[in-house]
Amino acid sequence: MRKLLLGFLALALTFTSCDDDDNVVITEGGTLSGGPFTFFVDGKADNVSGITLSGDIKGANTTYVITDDTGNILGLPPTLAALEGVDFDGAGVGVCLIWHLAFEDGIEGAEVGQNANNLKGNFDLSNSITVNRNGGPVAGTLTGGPFNFCVDGTVDNVSGVAVTGSPVGTNSSFIVTDDMGNILGLPPTLTALEGVDFDGAGAGKCLIWYIRYEDGLTGLAMGENANNLSGVFSLSNSIDVIRSKTEAGTLTGGPFKFGVGDSVADNVSGIAVTGSPEGTNSTFVVTDDMGNILGLPPTMAALEGVDFDGAGVGRCLIWYLRYEDGIQGLAMGQNANNLSGCFDLSNEIIVDRVAAPMAGTLTGGPFKFTVDGTADNVSGVAVTGSPVGTNNSFIVTDDMGNILGLPPTLAALEGVNFDGAGAGTCLIWYIRYEDGLEGLEMGKNANDLKGLFSLSNSIEVLRCSPTEAGTLNGGPFNFTVDGTADNVSGITLTGTPVGANNSFIVTDDMGNILGLPPTMAALEGVNFDGAGVGVCLIWYIRYEDGLEGLEMGKNANDLKGCFDLSNSITVNRN
């Protein structure tokens, strides 16, 4: 520089002009103070400041001159303000020199693109101030990722990240930020970066950056924001680290037990998902007890529409799944134990599918007993068919279904004394059922049983108050069917009849009821001639309320209820 300056001074002396030998015009460029300056070519404006010009400035014209380090003129800012507006970043890497030039009219070479060493005329250059334009930091390019981790308590580390290109800069570091730029970590090396456990950050997004920077950088600290870095630096591209958290919550409801093979649909109900489920996607999963996926009902409504009867005997498990995109193995025929990806499974609800209980058929009876203080026991009852079910019992109810007894075996049933129950109707049932049956208790009603069970048909046990029809005397009668009225007479009833209700019954010889004269007078008013040729039978009946079949056109052999029939008197119609 000193050699260049001396060269300029020599030129100034050589080309000093004069009006005459005694009137020489002296030029004086003065002295520049400030700098030197060092900038980094990084795309950001670089401007000088703080430069001052001192000394006895002489010359008709003045300007600042910017040259490179070989004297090539790059700019001629006329004022200090213009000089301070020059962006040295645009000049690229290299060295600039700032000069102050005082000169007289007629100078040659003071132009951009010329060389200051070739100036001609009356001029003077000041000292120069150096502006170093260094290559700005270059962070290069990050490769690898993006990464998707599941926040599940398992350590999540990145790997395969690399810095490519030709990074430049005195200092370097990796930076881990959230998606807003807040600095979460500053791993100084790739090894340190690969040691970061992203699981501990919870759900969200992290960004990984690489930085090259020069001394004096501010804002590069935990808790600061990378958007506010100040100084000379370069940031690479970022790599995404997605941290997803899945939480399936808790399933409530069940367990369920269904009897299969009875062609009755078996659907679950009352299931609910509780807690705070998290995850982009969701579904219910139905597996067998080995984890094999049998169904993937997407909604609660779809789950409640599944007919477990069709799956046959066995056990199903119902799960609730929350998961992120990219899960593998979530398909029919796969096994839920082999799911891969970011997911969480709830607890399971058990659905047991057992063979449907079958009570078979009860044979025997019906039974009709008279409540008279003598023990009344059933016999000859049998269970036929092929009963199925873990548990079994006989059930004795009244005619409204109220449970009066639960004899566990046939022997116990045959030991029941129905006389002690008083007048009324009992029903005998046989039940096959699975564990968990509700309502099978004395005093409960068999119509309210809840659980897995099968009831057989019932056998009626009629418990009658004593009835006694007595004895009919008279006849037999022989009439000729000739158009003349034929009436019976002289019939008497002997004995001690017992029963709330009574009637005479006229049947044919097959038992078909032809008439029901309520009194002896009504019986004696019957014209048997109108019945045509044949045989009639006259009976007397005593019976209790509830008797069935005592109607014209019915058959007396089919009477059901508490009653007693007398002997019959024959009426021959010749």
C-alpha positions as CSV (number, residue, x, y, z in Angstrom):
1,M,0.0,0.0,0.0
2,R,2.7,2.4,0.9
3,K,4.4,1.8,-2.5
4,L,1.1,2.5,-4.2
5,L,0.6,5.7,-2.3
6,L,4.1,6.9,-3.1
7,G,3.3,6.2,-6.8
8,F,0.2,8.3,-6.6
9,L,2.1,11.2,-4.9
10,A,4.8,11.1,-7.6
11,L,2.1,11.3,-10.3
12,A,0.6,14.3,-8.4
13,L,3.9,16.1,-8.4
14,T,4.6,15.2,-12.0
15,F,1.3,16.6,-13.3
16,T,1.0,19.7,-11.1
17,S,0.0,22.6,-13.4
18,C,1.0,26.3,-12.9
19,D,0.1,29.6,-14.3
20,D,3.7,30.7,-14.2
21,D,6.8,29.5,-12.4
22,D,5.8,31.4,-9.2
23,N,2.0,30.4,-9.0
24,V,1.8,26.6,-8.4
25,V,-1.7,25.1,-7.6
26,I,-1.3,22.6,-4.8
27,T,-3.8,19.8,-4.3
28,E,-4.3,18.0,-1.0
29,G,-6.5,14.9,-0.5
30,G,-6.4,15.0,3.2
31,T,-6.3,12.0,5.7
32,L,-9.0,9.3,6.0
33,S,-9.7,7.8,9.4
34,G,-11.8,4.8,10.4
35,G,-11.8,1.1,9.5
36,P,-10.4,-1.1,8.5
37,F,-13.6,-3.0,7.7
38,T,-14.2,-6.7,7.4
39,F,-17.5,-7.9,5.9
40,F,-18.8,-11.3,4.9
41,V,-20.3,-11.8,1.5
42,D,-23.6,-13.4,2.6
43,G,-26.3,-11.6,0.7
44,K,-26.8,-9.0,3.4
45,A,-25.9,-5.4,2.8
46,D,-22.5,-4.4,4.1
47,N,-22.0,-0.6,4.5
48,V,-19.1,1.3,6.0
49,S,-19.6,3.9,8.7
50,G,-17.6,6.1,11.0
51,I,-15.1,7.3,8.3
52,T,-13.8,10.8,8.8
53,L,-11.8,13.1,6.5
54,S,-9.3,15.5,8.1
55,G,-6.4,17.8,7.0
56,D,-6.2,20.9,4.8
57,I,-8.2,19.7,1.8
58,K,-7.1,21.5,-1.4
59,G,-8.4,21.1,-4.9
60,A,-11.2,22.5,-7.1
61,N,-12.9,19.1,-7.1
62,T,-13.2,16.2,-4.6
63,T,-14.6,12.7,-4.6
64,Y,-14.2,9.4,-2.9
65,V,-12.7,6.6,-4.8
66,I,-13.2,2.8,-4.3
67,T,-10.7,0.5,-5.9
68,D,-9.8,-3.1,-5.7
69,D,-6.4,-4.0,-4.3
70,T,-4.8,-3.5,-7.8
71,G,-6.2,0.0,-8.2
72,N,-9.1,-0.7,-10.5
73,I,-11.7,1.9,-9.9
74,L,-15.0,0.3,-8.8
75,G,-16.9,3.4,-7.7
76,L,-16.7,7.2,-7.3
77,P,-19.1,8.1,-4.5
78,P,-19.0,12.0,-4.5
79,T,-19.9,12.4,-0.8
80,L,-19.4,10.7,2.5
81,A,-23.1,9.9,2.5
82,A,-22.8,8.3,-0.9
83,L,-19.9,6.3,0.3
84,E,-21.8,5.0,3.3
85,G,-24.6,3.9,1.0
86,V,-22.3,1.6,-1.0
87,D,-23.2,-2.1,-0.5
88,F,-19.8,-3.9,-0.4
89,D,-21.6,-7.3,-0.2
90,G,-22.3,-7.0,-3.9
91,A,-18.7,-6.9,-4.9
92,G,-18.1,-10.5,-3.9
93,V,-15.1,-11.9,-2.0
94,G,-12.0,-9.8,-2.1
95,V,-10.4,-6.5,-0.9
96,C,-11.5,-2.9,-1.6
97,L,-9.7,0.3,-0.9
98,I,-11.4,3.6,0.0
99,W,-9.5,6.8,-1.0
100,H,-10.3,10.5,-1.0
101,L,-9.3,12.4,-4.2
102,A,-8.8,16.1,-4.5
103,F,-8.1,17.3,-8.1
104,E,-8.1,20.2,-10.5
105,D,-10.1,20.3,-13.7
106,G,-8.6,18.3,-16.6
107,I,-7.8,15.2,-14.7
108,E,-7.7,12.0,-16.8
109,G,-8.6,8.4,-15.8
110,A,-10.9,9.2,-12.9
111,E,-13.6,6.9,-14.2
112,V,-15.1,3.6,-13.2
113,G,-13.3,0.8,-15.0
114,Q,-10.0,2.8,-15.2
115,N,-7.1,2.2,-12.9
116,A,-6.2,4.8,-10.2
117,N,-2.5,4.1,-10.9
118,N,-3.0,5.7,-14.3
119,L,-4.6,9.1,-13.2
120,K,-3.2,12.1,-15.0
121,G,-3.5,15.7,-14.0
122,N,-3.3,17.8,-10.9
123,F,-4.6,15.7,-8.0
124,D,-3.9,14.2,-4.7
125,L,-5.0,10.9,-3.1
126,S,-5.4,10.4,0.6
127,N,-4.4,7.4,2.4
128,S,-6.6,4.3,1.8
129,I,-8.9,2.4,4.2
130,T,-9.1,-1.3,3.6
131,V,-12.4,-3.1,3.3
132,N,-12.0,-6.9,3.5
133,R,-14.8,-8.8,1.9
134,N,-14.5,-12.4,3.2
135,G,-16.4,-15.4,2.0
136,G,-19.6,-15.4,4.1
137,P,-20.4,-18.6,6.2
138,V,-22.0,-21.3,4.2
139,A,-24.0,-23.9,6.1
140,G,-24.3,-26.4,3.2
141,T,-27.2,-28.8,2.9
142,L,-28.7,-31.2,5.5
143,T,-29.7,-34.6,4.1
144,G,-31.6,-37.3,5.8
145,G,-35.1,-37.7,7.3
146,P,-37.8,-36.6,7.6
147,F,-38.3,-38.5,10.8
148,N,-41.6,-39.7,12.4
149,F,-41.5,-40.8,16.0
150,C,-44.2,-42.0,18.3
151,V,-44.2,-40.5,21.8
152,D,-44.5,-43.7,23.8
153,G,-41.7,-43.6,26.4
154,T,-39.2,-45.3,24.1
155,V,-36.1,-43.4,23.1
156,D,-36.3,-41.8,19.7
157,N,-33.0,-40.9,18.0
158,V,-32.3,-39.6,14.5
159,S,-29.7,-41.3,12.3
160,G,-28.4,-40.9,8.8
161,V,-28.3,-37.1,8.9
162,A,-25.4,-35.6,6.9
163,V,-24.0,-32.2,6.0
164,T,-23.3,-31.9,2.3
165,G,-21.8,-29.2,0.2
166,S,-18.7,-27.2,1.3
167,P,-19.6,-25.6,4.6
168,V,-17.7,-22.4,5.4
169,G,-17.5,-20.6,8.7
170,T,-15.3,-20.4,11.8
171,N,-17.9,-21.9,14.1
172,S,-20.6,-24.5,13.7
173,S,-23.4,-26.3,15.5
174,F,-26.6,-28.1,15.0
175,I,-29.8,-26.4,16.1
176,V,-33.0,-28.1,17.2
177,T,-36.1,-25.8,17.2
178,D,-39.8,-26.2,17.5
179,D,-41.9,-25.3,14.5
180,M,-42.0,-21.7,15.7
181,G,-38.2,-21.4,15.7
182,N,-37.7,-21.6,19.5
183,I,-34.3,-23.1,20.2
184,L,-34.7,-26.4,22.1
185,G,-31.2,-27.7,21.8
186,L,-27.7,-27.0,20.4
187,P,-26.0,-30.3,19.8
188,P,-22.5,-29.2,18.8
189,T,-21.7,-32.4,16.7
190,L,-23.5,-35.0,14.7
191,T,-22.8,-37.5,17.4
192,A,-24.4,-35.2,19.9
193,L,-27.4,-34.7,17.6
194,E,-27.9,-38.5,17.2
195,G,-27.9,-38.7,21.0
196,V,-30.9,-36.4,21.4
197,D,-34.0,-38.2,22.6
198,F,-36.9,-36.6,20.8
199,D,-39.4,-38.7,22.7
200,G,-38.9,-36.5,25.7
201,A,-40.2,-33.4,23.9
202,G,-43.8,-34.7,23.7
203,A,-46.1,-34.5,20.8
204,G,-45.3,-31.8,18.1
205,K,-42.8,-31.0,15.4
206,C,-39.1,-30.3,15.7
207,L,-36.8,-28.9,13.1
208,I,-33.1,-29.7,12.8
209,W,-30.8,-27.1,11.3
210,Y,-27.0,-26.8,10.7
211,I,-25.4,-23.4,11.3
212,R,-22.0,-21.9,10.3
213,Y,-21.2,-18.6,11.9
214,E,-18.5,-16.1,12.9
215,D,-17.6,-14.8,16.3
216,G,-20.0,-12.2,17.7
217,L,-23.2,-14.0,16.8
218,T,-26.0,-13.2,19.3
219,G,-29.2,-15.1,20.1
220,L,-27.8,-18.6,19.7
221,A,-28.9,-19.9,23.1
222,M,-31.5,-22.3,24.5
223,G,-34.8,-20.5,24.9
224,E,-34.0,-17.9,22.2
225,N,-35.6,-17.9,18.8
226,A,-33.5,-18.8,15.7
227,N,-35.4,-16.2,13.8
228,N,-33.8,-13.5,15.9
229,L,-30.1,-14.5,15.4
230,S,-27.9,-11.5,14.8
231,G,-24.4,-11.6,13.4
232,V,-22.6,-13.3,10.5
233,F,-24.1,-16.8,10.0
234,S,-25.6,-19.2,7.6
235,L,-28.4,-21.7,8.3
236,S,-28.9,-24.9,6.3
237,N,-32.3,-26.2,5.2
238,S,-34.3,-27.9,8.0
239,I,-35.2,-31.5,8.5
240,D,-38.6,-32.3,10.1
241,V,-39.0,-34.5,13.1
242,I,-42.6,-35.3,13.7
243,R,-43.4,-36.4,17.2
244,S,-46.9,-38.0,17.3
245,K,-48.6,-39.1,20.5
246,T,-51.3,-41.8,20.4
247,E,-53.6,-42.6,23.3
248,A,-56.4,-45.1,22.9
249,G,-58.1,-44.4,26.2
250,T,-60.1,-47.1,28.1
251,L,-62.9,-49.3,26.9
252,T,-65.8,-49.9,29.3
253,G,-68.6,-52.4,29.1
254,G,-68.9,-56.1,29.0
255,P,-67.6,-58.7,29.3
256,F,-70.1,-60.5,27.0
257,K,-71.2,-64.1,26.8
258,F,-73.2,-65.4,23.9
259,G,-74.7,-68.7,22.9
260,V,-73.8,-69.5,19.3
261,G,-75.4,-71.8,16.9
262,D,-79.0,-70.8,17.7
263,S,-79.4,-68.6,14.7
264,V,-80.1,-65.6,17.0
265,A,-77.9,-62.5,16.3
266,D,-75.5,-61.7,19.2
267,N,-74.6,-58.1,19.3
268,V,-72.7,-56.1,21.9
269,S,-74.0,-52.9,23.4
270,G,-73.2,-50.4,26.1
271,I,-69.5,-50.2,25.2
272,A,-67.9,-46.7,25.6
273,V,-64.5,-45.2,25.0
274,T,-63.3,-43.1,28.0
275,G,-60.2,-41.0,28.8
276,S,-58.7,-38.6,26.3
277,P,-58.0,-40.5,23.1
278,E,-55.3,-39.0,20.8
279,G,-54.3,-39.9,17.3
280,T,-55.1,-39.0,13.7
281,N,-56.9,-42.3,12.9
282,S,-59.1,-44.6,14.9
283,T,-60.9,-48.0,14.6
284,F,-62.2,-50.8,16.7
285,V,-60.4,-54.1,16.3
286,V,-62.0,-57.5,16.8
287,T,-59.5,-60.4,17.3
288,D,-59.6,-64.0,18.5
289,D,-57.8,-64.8,21.7
290,M,-54.5,-65.2,19.8
291,G,-54.6,-61.7,18.4
292,N,-55.7,-62.7,14.8
293,I,-57.7,-59.8,13.4
294,L,-61.2,-60.9,12.6
295,G,-62.8,-57.5,11.9
296,L,-62.1,-53.8,11.9
297,P,-65.4,-52.0,12.6
298,P,-64.6,-48.3,12.0
299,T,-67.3,-46.9,14.4
300,M,-69.2,-47.8,17.5
301,A,-72.3,-48.3,15.4
302,A,-70.4,-50.7,13.1
303,L,-69.1,-52.6,16.2
304,E,-72.6,-52.9,17.6
305,G,-73.7,-54.3,14.2
306,V,-71.3,-57.2,14.4
307,D,-73.1,-60.6,14.8
308,F,-70.8,-62.7,17.0
309,D,-73.1,-65.7,16.6
310,G,-71.5,-66.3,13.2
311,A,-68.0,-66.7,14.6
312,G,-68.8,-70.0,16.2
313,V,-67.6,-71.3,19.6
314,G,-64.6,-69.5,21.0
315,R,-63.5,-66.2,22.4
316,C,-63.2,-62.7,20.8
317,L,-61.5,-59.6,22.1
318,I,-62.6,-56.1,21.3
319,W,-60.0,-53.3,21.3
320,Y,-60.0,-49.6,20.4
321,L,-57.0,-48.4,18.3
322,R,-55.6,-44.9,17.8
323,Y,-52.9,-44.6,15.2
324,E,-51.0,-42.4,12.8
325,D,-50.5,-42.8,9.0
326,G,-48.1,-45.4,8.0
327,I,-49.2,-48.2,10.4
328,Q,-48.5,-51.7,9.1
329,G,-50.3,-54.9,9.7
330,L,-53.7,-53.4,10.3
331,A,-55.7,-55.8,8.0
332,M,-58.0,-58.7,8.2
333,G,-56.1,-61.9,8.6
334,Q,-53.0,-60.2,10.1
335,N,-52.2,-60.4,13.8
336,A,-52.6,-57.4,16.1
337,N,-49.5,-58.4,18.0
338,N,-47.5,-57.6,14.9
339,L,-48.7,-54.0,14.3
340,S,-45.9,-51.7,13.4
341,G,-46.0,-47.9,13.5
342,C,-47.2,-45.2,15.8
343,F,-50.3,-46.5,17.6
344,D,-51.9,-47.3,20.9
345,L,-54.3,-50.1,21.8
346,S,-56.8,-49.8,24.6
347,N,-57.6,-52.6,27.0
348,E,-59.6,-55.5,25.6
349,I,-63.3,-56.5,26.3
350,I,-63.9,-60.2,26.3
351,V,-66.7,-61.8,24.2
352,D,-67.1,-65.5,25.0
353,R,-69.0,-67.5,22.4
354,V,-70.2,-70.7,23.9
355,A,-72.5,-73.4,22.5
356,A,-76.0,-72.1,23.0
357,P,-77.7,-73.9,25.9
358,M,-80.4,-76.4,24.8
359,A,-82.9,-77.5,27.5
360,G,-84.4,-80.3,25.4
361,T,-88.0,-81.4,25.9
362,L,-89.9,-82.4,29.1
363,T,-92.2,-85.4,28.8
364,G,-94.7,-86.7,31.2
365,G,-97.9,-85.4,32.8
366,P,-99.8,-83.2,32.8
367,F,-100.7,-83.9,36.5
368,K,-103.9,-83.3,38.3
369,F,-104.0,-83.5,42.1
370,T,-106.6,-83.0,44.7
371,V,-105.6,-80.9,47.6
372,D,-106.7,-83.1,50.4
373,G,-103.8,-83.4,52.8
374,T,-102.3,-86.4,51.1
375,A,-98.8,-85.9,49.5
376,D,-99.0,-85.4,45.7
377,N,-95.8,-86.2,43.8
378,V,-95.1,-86.2,40.1
379,S,-93.5,-89.2,38.4
380,G,-92.6,-90.4,35.0
381,V,-91.1,-87.0,34.0
382,A,-88.2,-87.2,31.6
383,V,-85.8,-84.9,29.8
384,T,-85.4,-85.9,26.2
385,G,-83.4,-84.5,23.3
386,S,-79.7,-83.6,23.7
387,P,-79.5,-80.9,26.4
388,V,-76.5,-78.6,26.3
389,G,-75.3,-76.2,28.9
390,T,-72.9,-76.0,31.8
391,N,-75.5,-75.8,34.5
392,N,-79.0,-77.2,34.9
393,S,-82.1,-77.3,37.2
394,F,-85.8,-78.0,37.3
395,I,-88.0,-74.9,38.0
396,V,-91.4,-75.0,39.5
397,T,-93.4,-71.8,39.0
398,D,-97.0,-70.7,39.4
399,D,-99.0,-69.9,36.3
400,M,-97.7,-66.3,36.3
401,G,-94.0,-67.5,36.2
402,N,-93.2,-66.8,39.9
403,I,-90.5,-69.2,41.0
404,L,-91.8,-71.5,43.8
405,G,-89.0,-74.1,43.8
406,L,-85.7,-75.1,42.1
407,P,-85.3,-78.8,42.5
408,P,-81.8,-79.5,41.2
409,T,-82.4,-83.1,40.1
410,L,-85.2,-85.3,38.9
411,A,-85.2,-87.1,42.2
412,A,-85.6,-83.8,44.0
413,L,-88.5,-82.9,41.6
414,E,-90.3,-86.1,42.3
415,G,-89.9,-85.4,46.1
416,V,-91.9,-82.1,45.8
417,N,-95.3,-82.4,47.6
418,F,-97.6,-80.3,45.4
419,D,-100.5,-80.8,47.9
420,G,-98.8,-78.3,50.2
421,A,-99.1,-75.5,47.7
422,G,-102.9,-75.4,47.9
423,A,-105.3,-75.1,45.0
424,G,-104.0,-73.6,41.8
425,T,-101.7,-74.4,38.9
426,C,-98.0,-75.1,38.9
427,L,-95.7,-75.4,35.9
428,I,-92.6,-77.6,35.8
429,W,-89.7,-76.5,33.5
430,Y,-86.2,-77.7,32.8
431,I,-83.4,-75.1,32.3
432,R,-79.8,-75.4,31.0
433,Y,-77.7,-72.2,31.5
434,E,-74.2,-70.8,31.7
435,D,-72.5,-69.0,34.6
436,G,-73.7,-65.5,35.2
437,L,-77.4,-66.1,34.9
438,E,-79.4,-63.6,36.9
439,G,-82.9,-64.0,38.4
440,L,-82.8,-67.8,39.0
441,E,-84.0,-67.5,42.7
442,M,-87.0,-68.3,44.8
443,G,-89.4,-65.4,44.7
444,K,-88.1,-64.0,41.4
445,N,-90.0,-64.5,38.1
446,A,-88.8,-66.8,35.4
447,N,-89.9,-64.3,32.8
448,D,-87.1,-62.0,34.0
449,L,-84.2,-64.3,33.7
450,K,-81.1,-62.6,32.2
451,G,-78.1,-64.4,30.9
452,L,-77.4,-67.4,28.7
453,F,-80.0,-70.1,29.2
454,S,-82.6,-72.3,27.5
455,L,-86.0,-73.3,29.0
456,S,-87.8,-76.4,28.0
457,N,-91.5,-76.7,27.5
458,S,-93.6,-76.8,30.7
459,I,-95.6,-79.6,32.3
460,E,-98.8,-78.5,34.1
461,V,-99.6,-79.6,37.6
462,L,-103.2,-78.8,38.4
463,R,-103.9,-78.7,42.2
464,C,-107.7,-78.9,42.7
465,S,-109.9,-78.4,45.7
466,P,-111.9,-81.6,46.3
467,T,-114.8,-82.0,43.9
468,E,-117.4,-84.8,44.1
469,A,-120.2,-85.3,41.6
470,G,-122.2,-87.9,43.5
471,T,-124.2,-90.7,41.8
472,L,-126.9,-90.4,39.2
473,N,-129.8,-92.9,39.6
474,G,-132.6,-93.7,37.0
475,G,-132.9,-95.0,33.6
476,P,-131.7,-96.3,31.3
477,F,-134.2,-94.8,28.9
478,N,-135.4,-96.2,25.6
479,F,-137.2,-93.9,23.2
480,T,-138.6,-94.4,19.7
481,V,-137.9,-91.5,17.4
482,D,-141.3,-90.9,16.0
483,G,-141.9,-87.2,16.2
484,T,-143.3,-87.4,19.7
485,A,-141.4,-85.6,22.5
486,D,-139.2,-87.9,24.5
487,N,-138.2,-86.6,28.0
488,V,-136.4,-88.3,30.9
489,S,-137.8,-88.4,34.3
490,G,-137.2,-90.0,37.7
491,I,-133.5,-89.2,37.7
492,T,-132.1,-88.5,41.2
493,L,-128.6,-87.4,42.4
494,T,-127.4,-89.2,45.6
495,G,-124.2,-88.8,47.6
496,T,-122.7,-85.6,48.8
497,P,-121.7,-83.5,45.8
498,V,-118.8,-81.0,46.3
499,G,-117.7,-78.2,44.0
500,A,-118.3,-74.5,43.4
501,N,-120.2,-75.1,40.1
502,N,-122.4,-77.8,38.7
503,S,-124.3,-78.8,35.6
504,F,-125.8,-81.8,33.7
505,I,-124.1,-82.8,30.5
506,V,-125.7,-84.6,27.6
507,T,-123.2,-86.2,25.2
508,D,-123.3,-88.7,22.4
509,D,-121.7,-92.1,22.9
510,M,-118.3,-90.5,21.8
511,G,-118.4,-87.8,24.4
512,N,-119.3,-85.0,22.2
513,I,-121.3,-82.4,24.2
514,L,-124.8,-82.0,22.9
515,G,-126.3,-80.0,25.7
516,L,-125.6,-78.5,29.2
517,P,-128.9,-78.4,31.1
518,P,-128.0,-76.5,34.2
519,T,-130.8,-78.0,36.4
520,M,-132.8,-81.1,36.8
521,A,-135.8,-79.3,35.5
522,A,-133.9,-78.2,32.4
523,L,-132.7,-81.8,32.0
524,E,-136.2,-83.1,32.1
525,G,-137.2,-80.5,29.5
526,V,-134.8,-81.9,26.9
527,N,-136.6,-83.5,23.9
528,F,-134.4,-86.5,23.0
529,D,-136.7,-87.3,20.0
530,G,-135.1,-84.3,18.2
531,A,-131.6,-85.9,18.3
532,G,-132.6,-88.7,15.9
533,V,-131.5,-92.3,16.2
534,G,-128.5,-93.0,18.4
535,V,-127.3,-93.1,22.0
536,C,-127.1,-90.2,24.4
537,L,-125.3,-90.2,27.8
538,I,-126.4,-88.0,30.7
539,W,-123.8,-86.9,33.3
540,Y,-123.6,-84.7,36.3
541,I,-120.5,-82.5,36.9
542,R,-119.2,-80.6,39.8
543,Y,-116.2,-78.2,39.0
544,E,-114.1,-75.3,40.1
545,D,-113.6,-72.0,38.3
546,G,-111.3,-72.1,35.3
547,L,-112.6,-75.3,33.8
548,E,-111.9,-75.5,30.1
549,G,-113.8,-77.4,27.4
550,L,-117.3,-77.3,29.0
551,E,-119.0,-76.0,25.8
552,M,-121.4,-77.3,23.2
553,G,-119.5,-78.9,20.4
554,K,-116.5,-79.7,22.6
555,N,-115.8,-83.2,23.9
556,A,-116.2,-84.1,27.5
557,N,-113.1,-86.3,27.4
558,D,-111.0,-83.1,26.8
559,L,-112.2,-81.2,29.9
560,K,-109.3,-79.5,31.7
561,G,-109.5,-78.2,35.2
562,C,-110.8,-79.2,38.5
563,F,-113.9,-81.2,38.2
564,D,-115.6,-84.5,38.9
565,L,-118.1,-86.4,36.6
566,S,-120.7,-88.7,37.9
567,N,-121.6,-92.0,36.3
568,S,-123.6,-91.7,33.1
569,I,-127.2,-92.7,32.3
570,T,-127.9,-94.1,28.8
571,V,-130.7,-92.8,26.6
572,N,-131.3,-95.1,23.6
573,R,-133.0,-93.4,20.7
574,N,-134.4,-96.2,18.5
